[in-house]
Each structure stands twice: as structure tokens, then as C-alpha cells.
């Protein structure tokens, strides 16, 4: 008996020595196979060398949700001319995928928790590649519009699952840094692809532009399939179909109603959708309070930090989408910039922004997210204030580049803090449902941004050219005729149609380029109040927290 014990003890000791020698050898020795999981990859916490490909694969998938609609919007004039898109459908074509994302992303979060985060992400990547390839072959604008609606479903999957899968794939202690790298990779892609897209359109045509998203999807698919594991799927929750539908109706009605406010608040096309929005929102809150498994856990909003984070996500998406419309209008019409030149505005400082976002991730990990969020909001406000102070027909190009750079920097720094705050509130097994709240709220801001910015721009522009006409002794009727075509175009196709440059520069003796620049300055000053107010709220929250802590 004692001999047998000595043999077993010797065997265990020898095994431990072999393991110790293998550990000391480090990367020179043979790599242990490690424990495999259902997803086919070793757990992220046990394979630190796989940290970077995991984050990059998910970051590329997430960046597609920004790059895909962005390159389409920046090159929409070439597409509409080629396919003879009616003016009243241009705005719908531009925002079709975004509206679908806003309406469907909550359902995606619940489905991902029930059937597997990685599995659903793979389906979304394949669907995005296929739909964009079909869009490149569009025989007409109706076919292209159908592909944009289908692409919205694929984008909803990518934006709703990527962050949740990041939470499940990276250890909690490394998550803030992972989010920083995640956002930095998105920044690089968003800075490069507009330039590439403009060059592709001018060189070989807009149809080849549709190949950018499939290339990114296949790259993300290769990295995800190889390095990202499938988190354990818990008990399947019942999908709150009625709640998801009410959210979709609320968001769609809100966007449609705000868009039609440009035609006048007294028209049924404007106030009726807003009434439907309010009714659907009230029914949604009532149902979610009573539902045993709600689509949105309203208890999350009792936490001030969670609510402020979601509001910050809404503001950054609202400002980014609105600024892209303002940039296209002001850059092409007043400054006479080509599409390629407008795309180049996103490129300078891309690497600097990416480095700053990685640093923001480290700071979120060592401190609380609020200081990082406040900094990002203030930087975004600085971008708007800069435009409000310097926009004019003779504006220096470097000022426009600086304003674009500040907005990109502030939005991504803010998004880093927002993502960490939201993911920290996600309980096990519900990462998809909680993480999907961030893009659901953010996409609402992204869809509303162009309409609200154009609504303000149109309102201020009208006041400026009326004052201009009065100062020059031009009758209101004559001045109205000079700008009716432009105002009508913007009302029917928000975010796509621009003012006629000839009419801007000379119309009945008016200087409409100056009037437009003044309206732009007032618009940017108005929207800059949002990040300033939210930064003040986050600051008060950060100061109050230590006093209320037990």
C-alpha cells in the first residue's frame, strides 16, 4: 500500500515538474492545446495572445454599421442620377437601413441571448455581404431600396451583437481596454473608407462602392470564426414580440413625424405620426411594467449612470449624423468641394483619434467612466462651437477639417465610456438584450439627426434671407420665388437634396451663400447645447456619487 502511494506521489511530482518547465519555456516550448469550448476556441481569459484578433474581428463587424450607410450617403448624388431616383424617395433611400436598425435591434438582442451570440453574428455578416452584392447589381432604384431595407436587418444584427459578444469574450479586467481598441479600430475604418469610397465612385462607378461592405464582412467573418468563442447559451427567454413591435412603431413614427415638420407643423403628415409615437410609447411602458419577460427591463433606468450613458449615446449619434448632412450641404454647395474632397475631411488625424480612444479605454478601466464621458461630450460641443464661430463662404479648409476631427474624437471617446457603462449593467445571460439598448437609442438619434438639423437649418435660413431681402428692398414674394425650389427639395428629400449653387450665389440681388452660412452657424450653436447640458448632468452625477456611497 505504501509502495503504491509512493509511486503515485512520484508520478504527480514528475508531472508538476514537467508543467513547470513547460511554463518557464514560455513561447519557445510547445503550445498546449487547452480546453476547447462549444465555439471551437479556447476561452478568452486563458488565451491572452488572442485578445487582439478577437477585438479586431468584432470591431470590423461593428464598424460596418457605420461605414455602410456613411459611404452611401456621401455618394448618394451619383447613385440617384444613375438610377433616376425620384426626389421624394431620395431621403427614404438614404435612411432606409437606419430606420430598420432602430426598429429591429431590440429583437436581435433577445434572439442572440436565446440562440447564441456568435451564431447570430455570423448570420448577420453573411447576410450583409450577400445583400450588398445584390445592391451592386440593382437594375433600378426600387431594387436598391429593397436591398437597403434588407441590409437594415443585417446591420441590426451586427450592431446588436458585437458589443455583447465582446463582453462575453474578454475578461472583465481587460474590457475597458478592449472597448478602447474596439472604438479605435472603428475610427480608422471610418476615417479611411469615405476617402476610398469617393475614389471608387469617381474611378469605376458607384456599383463598385457596394463591394466595400462585403470585403469588411468577410474579413470580420474570418476573424470571428477562428478566434471568437460562442458563450454558453442559458435558458431561452420568451421573446416579447408585442414590446418589440411597439418600440418599432414608436421610433418609426417619431422619425417620420419630425421629418415632415419641415413642411409645417399644422399638417397631418407631421402631427399624426407624432401622436402615434406618443400613444405607442405609452402602451410600451405599460406593457413592459406588466410583462413577465419584457423586451426592455425598465428597472435599468432607475440607475442614473445607465440613463445618462444612454442619453450620451443618443446625443453623439444625433450630432454625427446631423453633421454629415451639414458637411455635405455646406461643403459641396457653398465651398464647392468635390465628393472626394469631402471624404478626405474624415482622414486627417485618424491615427491620433484612434490612439486617444485607446487611452480613453485605459482611463475608463482605472477610473470611473464619467470623467471620460464628460471629456468626450465637451470635445463634441467644441466642434459645434467652432463651426458656429467660423462657418462662412470663405472659410479656411483647415477649420472644417478641425471641426470634423473634433467631432470624431469626441464621439468615440464618449462611445467608449457609454459602452463600458451599459455593458457593466448587463446581467449574465442577458448581455444581448441589455447591450442592444445602446444601439436602439443611438440609432434613434442617428435617424433624427439629419431631419432636426435640416429643420433648424431651413428655419434659420428662411429668417436670414427674409432679413436680407428687407435690407436690399426686395419684396418677400420675389425672394420667396428665388428659394422655393431649394426649400421644396429639402422638404421632400431630407439629407440628400442640396441648394442650387447658382441660386445660392445670386438670386434677385440676394447673397444666399451668406444667408446660408449664417443659418448654419445658428444651427450648430443650437445643437451644441445638447452635449454641454449632458456633460453638466454627468458632472453632477459624478460629484454626487461619493457622498451617497455607503
Phi, psi and omega in degrees: 000313179295323179298318179297319178297318180297322179297315180295320179296320179295320179296317179296317180298318179296320179296319179296321178296319179297319179296321179296318178295322178296322180292324179289330180295332179061224187290346180283333181280175178294140182281125178293150183293320179080165180279131180269156179239179182298330181280351177095353181241155177292153179303145184298325181291340182258001181223072184298336180290347179263007181300311185294311179296329176297311182294318181295317179301315180288327179294320178296318178299318180291322182295333178302325182293339175264315184294318184304302179288333183294311182293330176293315183295319182292336182244020183296324179303319179295322181291316182294324177292321182291320184261003179055054181286129177299146182303325183282356178251355182295315179298319178295320178298321181292320186252010185300311183294323180295319178297319179295319178300312182300324183278332190254349192292329178294321177296324180297318179300315178295318179296322180295319177297326185277325189243356176117124182294312183294319181301316181289325178295318178300317178298318180295321179294316178296316181297319179298318179295315182294315183295320179291326175295321176294323179297326179296338180260013186304123176280342181199175186289332178296317178296318179296320178297319178298319179292327178293322177294317177294322179296329177300323177295318178295317179294326177299321177295313184296316184283333181276341187250330189302309182292321178297320179290328175296318178299320182281340187261344185242136177302150186301324182292337181258000186295316178302317177296320179299320179294322177298314177296321179303309181290327178295318177297320177297321180297316180299314181294319180288336177279328184273318189296325175300321177294315178299317180298316178298321178294319180297315182296317182287336184268308187237356177108161187291335183297325178290342176298329182290353179274349180296313181295316177300322178298316178294321180297316181292324176295314178296324180296319180296315180292318181295314181297325185276320192246337185268129180271158175273117178297153177302134179270120180280197179295138183286129178268149179287127182287127179279082185297317181296319179296317179297318179297320179294323176297315179300316179296318180299312183292315182295317180296322179297313181295316181295317181296315180295321179298322182277354176297339179294338178272356182123131183289341182280352181277148181297328180296340179264308187279332181296313176299326179291325175294317177298321178300312181296319180294316180295322178295319178295317178295324180295312180298318180297318181291317183294333177289334185256339185291135178294327177229080186289156175293326178232124177281103184295342178296336178298328184283356174288338177278123183297322182297318180295317181294316179297321179297316179294321177296321177296322176297323177295315183296316183294323177290321178300314182289320182294315181291321178294322180293324179298323177292314178299318180297317179295318181293306185290318182293316184279323188270310185274316182267354177058045178270145177282163177303322179294321179294321178295320177297325180293340179297334181278346189277315184301137178078009182299313181294324178296318177296318179300316178296320179295325180290321175299317176298321178299321177298319178295319180294322177298324180288328181267338178235188175277158182292338187301313179300322178293319179296318180297317178300314179299318179296320179293323178294319176297320177297323179297324177298313179295319179295321178299315177295323181294334183265337191239349184294123177195164183301333179258025183299135177292139184296327182293333176292321177293321176297317180296319179297318178295317180297316180296320179295316178298316180298309182296320182293320182284325174296317177297316181298327178297313179292321179297315182297317179296319180296315181293314181295328179294337180268001183274119178285160178302138180084352180233023182299318182296316182295319181285315181297330181289344177296323181298308178291331178298314178290318181296318180293332174297315176296321180295322180286327181280334185307305180301317182296316182289317178299317179290326176298313178293317180299318180294319180296312181291324179296319179298318180295322183290316181287335173293317176295321178298315179297319180296319181293331183262002179075023178267136180292155180297322181297318179294316179295324180297320179296330182288337184239000182300318182298318181291316180296321178295319180297318180292325181292326183269340179219071184298137176086355184236312184278142181243173176285146177292121182302324181295318178290329179296321187274337180202110178212108179054037179080358180277155174253080186289339177294321175292320178297318179295318179296319177297318179296322178296318179298317179294322178297313182293325177295322181293311184288339179291345177294327184300304180295328178295316180295318181291324176298321177296318178296318178294324179295316178297322178296317181294325180286328183283332187300313181299327181286332181267353180290142180291000000 
